[in-house]
């Protein structure tokens, strides 16, 4: 048989309202429901906060995409596009004029149909084709600028080569340009 535990000390009486006895604590203040005006103000504040958060998100994404380094940007800038829509400082103005690093270069030894200032629609069409062929040729390899050459009429032009081959001779061989001294027009009659 077991013995019952009998402490030698008397139990302590707790004061009335003690939390140990788990008596409910009286609520001193009641919360009133919001008034319709408070609800409207709270709703407007919520919409404004949402709009501000959305604007911050849009600006953050925009900044991240605008200032993001494009690994192909340098390669595209070095390529030759048409001057009316080129991204870099290298572009083709027409079949015998280019810009290299922002400097105008007239190609020696050739005359190509004009795009701006064309005498007829046929010359303009041929000029566009010539400019496209020149851009393709310049983008096919490393472009080097040679010495200045004085043409028979006294105009200074510059030799241009791609992979060591004369661009002027390549354009004449492709039918996109003529010898500089050729005075035949580009308009068909």
Secondary structure, DSSP 8 states (H G I E B T S, - for coil): -------SS------TT-GGGT-------------HHHHHHHHHHHHHHHHHHHHHHHHHHHHHHHS---TTHHHHHHS-EETTT-SSS-EEEETTEEEETTEEEEBTTEE---STT-SSHHHHHHHHHHHHHHHHHHTTS-EEEEEEEE-TTS-EEEEEEETTEEHHHHHHHTTS-EETT----SS--
